[in-house]
Amino acid sequence: MTTAAMHIARTGLDAQDTRMRVISNNLANVNTTGFKRDRAAFETLAYQTVTSPGAQSTQETQYATGLNLGTGVRVQGTARIDTQGSMQITGNSLDMALDGDGYFQVQLPGGELGYTRAGNFSRSPEGLLVTSEGYQVMPGITVPEGATAITIGLDGTVSATVPGQSAAQQLGQIQVAAFPNGAGLLATGDNYLRETAASGAANLGVPGQDGRGQVRQGQLEASNVNVVEELVDMIETQRAYEVNSKMISATDDMLKYVNQNI
């Protein structure tokens, strides 16, 4: 008697443990601005072919189905679900949310570019539009000292009333980055994603054009995590983990019986 069933159940434990970690991260970020939930994808491990379909069973007949034995499961990867989160009104003139596809572009330390859906921006001492960590939003926009009535249009145009001038002055325009494969962006923490070979190069453009989302001033995009859905997935994962654990126990009992009675 082999221990194949025990090893297969072990792969199930590993896979469900990884899925539980993904669900746990989703629930932990339920209140994270602009967070997109992840989903674990599974795939089968290699099959052991004992009898191939169509192989000769006798000189005159062939097997109709064959005999293939699976060797388990593993997590193929995690897919980010980029559905739109709900809009939360903050009233802060420098808070922005993207209503649609795309990402804000931010210059990270070392000159590398990062991309985010979190638009909780503020103004640096030099007047630059920056993230909460102080990273500059690209392309750079400078808000003059004493500027009032800051407005941001749906197309990302930033305007303000500057001291000494009666009419509003245009300060710049927020641009939105689009990618051929947004799912290929690499999550690095702090709400930032980075470009990879899988995502393709960033294509900057005007918000609201060519499929890019519009900019909503005074709002932030909430996480797209559905707590009820995640709890259901958590229960399902827990039950699958328990079943695989019981399979190991059952196989161990069978091996013990064979050793003691045969």
GIVEN-V689158 format. One record per backbone hydrogen bond with DSSP energy under -0.5 kcal/mol. CO is the residue of the C=O (numbers start at 1). NH is the residue of the N-H. E is the energy in kcal/mol with one decimal. If there is no record, write none. Layout:
BEGIN
CO,NH,E
CO,NH,E
END
This chain:
BEGIN
3,7,-1.8
4,8,-2.5
5,9,-2.4
6,10,-1.7
7,11,-1.7
8,12,-1.6
9,13,-2.1
10,14,-2.3
11,15,-2.4
12,16,-2.5
13,17,-2.2
14,18,-1.9
15,19,-2.2
16,20,-2.3
17,21,-1.6
18,22,-1.9
19,23,-2.5
20,24,-2.6
21,25,-2.0
22,26,-2.0
23,27,-2.4
24,28,-2.2
25,29,-1.3
27,30,-1.4
29,32,-1.6
32,35,-1.8
35,224,-1.8
37,81,-3.2
39,79,-2.9
41,76,-2.6
41,77,-1.3
43,74,-2.1
46,71,-0.6
47,49,-0.7
48,50,-0.8
48,69,-2.8
51,67,-2.9
52,55,-2.1
55,63,-3.0
61,57,-1.8
61,58,-1.5
63,54,-2.4
67,50,-2.5
67,51,-1.7
68,70,-0.5
69,48,-3.3
72,45,-2.3
74,43,-2.4
74,76,-0.6
77,41,-3.0
79,39,-2.0
80,82,-0.8
86,222,-3.2
87,89,-0.5
88,220,-2.3
92,95,-1.5
94,121,-1.0
95,218,-2.5
95,219,-0.6
97,99,-0.6
97,216,-2.9
98,100,-1.2
99,214,-1.6
101,213,-3.7
103,177,-3.0
104,116,-1.9
105,138,-2.9
106,108,-0.7
106,114,-3.4
107,136,-0.5
108,111,-1.7
109,112,-0.6
112,108,-3.5
114,106,-3.1
115,193,-2.4
116,104,-2.9
117,119,-0.7
119,96,-2.0
119,121,-2.0
122,130,-2.9
124,127,-2.1
127,143,-3.8
128,124,-2.8
128,130,-0.6
129,137,-2.6
130,122,-2.7
131,134,-1.6
135,131,-2.4
136,107,-2.8
138,105,-0.6
141,129,-1.8
141,143,-0.5
142,144,-0.7
144,147,-1.9
148,161,-3.2
151,159,-2.9
153,156,-2.0
154,215,-2.1
155,207,-0.6
156,174,-3.2
157,153,-2.5
157,159,-0.5
158,171,-3.4
158,172,-1.1
159,151,-2.8
160,162,-0.7
160,169,-3.5
161,148,-2.5
162,165,-2.1
169,160,-2.0
172,158,-3.0
174,207,-0.6
175,105,-0.5
176,205,-1.6
177,103,-1.4
178,203,-2.4
179,182,-0.6
181,184,-1.8
182,185,-1.6
184,199,-0.6
185,187,-0.6
186,194,-2.3
189,192,-1.6
192,188,-2.3
192,189,-0.7
193,115,-2.4
194,186,-2.6
196,200,-1.4
199,181,-2.0
202,204,-0.6
203,178,-1.7
205,176,-2.5
206,209,-1.9
209,212,-1.7
211,101,-0.6
213,208,-0.7
214,99,-3.1
215,217,-0.6
216,97,-1.4
216,219,-0.9
218,90,-2.7
218,91,-1.7
220,88,-2.9
220,222,-0.5
221,34,-2.4
225,227,-0.7
226,230,-2.4
227,231,-2.4
228,232,-2.1
229,233,-2.3
230,234,-2.3
231,235,-2.3
232,236,-2.4
233,237,-2.5
234,238,-2.5
235,239,-2.4
236,240,-2.2
237,241,-2.3
238,242,-2.3
239,243,-2.3
240,244,-2.0
241,245,-2.2
242,246,-2.5
243,247,-1.9
244,248,-1.6
245,249,-2.0
246,250,-2.8
247,251,-2.4
248,252,-2.3
249,253,-2.2
250,254,-2.1
251,255,-2.4
252,256,-2.3
253,257,-2.3
254,258,-2.2
255,259,-2.4
256,260,-1.9
257,261,-2.0
258,262,-1.9
END
